[in-house]
Amino acid sequence: MTVRQLHLLGSPVLRQRSTPVATVDDAVQRLVDDLFETMHAAKGVGLAANQVGIARRVAVVDVGADGPPPLVLINPRIVQASDVVETAEEGCLSIPEIYGEVERHVGISVEALDRDGHPYKVELSGFKARAAQHEIDHLDGVLFLDHLSAVKRGLLLAKWKKSRKGQSGYVKDVTPEPAGEL
């Protein structure tokens, strides 16, 4: 497994609609493994392939030990969404230190392929549903900022630009923390 570089706001791949995966082969499985490795190293709860520069419909979600098992989402589709929505703070590994209140469905049903290419359907609720919706948005070239009012988005983009002053490029190395001593 490899920890990959993260693409940051401004990288064109983040605005691309990802292409479907035709066949789940070794390369796609390696990508899934790398996404988990990169997400965990960056202390995230979800990561889409275009966030590591690959515009393919592959994403992973892992909300932690208390949550349901980690999700592999290959060619995911939300097939049903609850009428109930809630607003909560979201951030993004591709827009570090920027957060906004985003409205999402409380529950969703998702159809996708797993790491082995087998189709499955899963019902998600709460934080895991929010994380899956966020990652599926990424696969469509949508960022959480797009769900905010124009005024709020403008304020956060100004904050982002200020935080990036003097920095160039749109990729960032992710450095995993060293393992603790035994």
N, C-alpha and C positions, 0 to 999 in steps of 0.2 A: 504494500500500500504506500501511497505517496501523498504527502501534504502538498496541495497545489496552491498557486498564487490566487488571491481573490481579485476579481475585477470590481472596481469602484465606480460610483456614480460618475458619468461622463464617458465610460467605456461603451462604445456602440453595441456590443454584444448584449448588454443588459436591456436594450430596447428592441432586440430582435425577437420575432416569434420563433420559438424553437421547432425544429423539424421532428416529426415522429420517428421512433426507432422501428426499423423494419424487422430486425432480428436481434434477439438478445443473445449476443455472442460473448466471447472472452473479453473483448474490448469494452463492451457495455458493463459487464460484471466488474471489471477493473475500475471503470469510472464510478460505479456505485460504491465500491470499497474506498476509493479515493475521496469521494464526496463525504462519506462518514468520517474518514480520518481527518479531512480538512475542517469539517464542521466541528468535530470534537476539539481539535487543536485551537480553533478560533472561539470556542465556548459559545457556539450557536445551538439552536434547536431545530434548524432546518437549513437546507442548502440545495439550490438548483444548479444544474450543469452550466447554464450560461453565466453563473456567478464565478465559475472557474474558466470561463472563456470558450465553452463548448455549447453551441446552440442546438442541443438535442433535448427531447422531452424526457428528461430524467431528473428526479429530485429525491431527497431523503428527508425524513423528519424523525427526530428523537427528542422527546420532551423530558427525558430523564427517568430515573429509577422509579419514581412514583407513578409515572404515566404508563399507558399501554406500551406494548413492544414497539421498537423502532419500525418505521414504514419505509419501504422502497416503492417509489412511484414512477413507473415507466409508462409513458403515454397516458397519464392520468386524465380522467374526465369526471367532473362533478355532475352526477346524474340526478341528484335531488338536494334541495337545501331547505332548511326550516324557515318558516315565516318569521320566527323570532330572531332578532338581531341584538347584538350588544356592542358597545363601544369600549375599546381598551387600548392601552398604549402599545405601540409596536415600534420595533427598531429593525435594523437590517445589517448584516455583516458587510454589505456592499456600500453602506452609508453610515460608517461608524460614528457613534456619539450623537446621532440625530434620531429623535423620537417624535411620534405623533399619535393622536387618538384616531383610531380607525374603526369603522363600523363593519362587522362581519356577521355572517350567519352563525348561530350558536351550534347548529348541527348540520352535517352534510353526509351524503352517501357518495363514495368515490369508487369508480371502476378503474383498474390499472393492471399492469403486469408486475409480477414480483421479480426478484433478482434472477430467477431461473426461467423467466419468460412465461410463467403460468398466469392466466387471468384470474383476478379476484375482485370481490366487492367488499367494502368495509364501511361501517357506520362510524362516524367520528363526532365527538362533541367537545365542547369546552376549548381548552387551550390547544389540544391536538388538532381540532377542527380549524381553529384560527391559523395555526402554523401551516397546515396543509393548504389552506386557501391562499396564504401568503406565497408559498412556494409555487403553486399552480399559476398564480399571477405572474411570477417571474418567467415561467415557461411561455407566457403569452406576451412578454415584453412590458409588463405592467409593474410598477413599483408602488410601495405603500404610499408614497407621496402623492400618487395620482388619485387616491381616495380622499384627499384633504381638500378643504376650501382653497380657492386661489390665493387668498390672503395668507392663510397658515402655510401653504406650500411655499409662497414667496419668502416668508420670514425664515423658514427652515433652509431653503436654498441659499439665502444670504448668509445664514450661520455656517452652512457647509462650505461656501466659497471662502469665508473668512478663516475657517479652520484649515483650509487647504492652501492658504497664502504661502507662496514660495515653494510649494511642492509641484512637481510635474509628473505626468503619467497617470494612468488609471489602473495600475495593478499594485498589489501589496503582498509582500511575503507574509505567510502565517508561520509563526514560530511556536511549536508546541512546547509546553512547559516540561522541564525534565522530570522524569519519574522520581518519586520520593525514595529516600534511602530505606533499605530493608533493615 
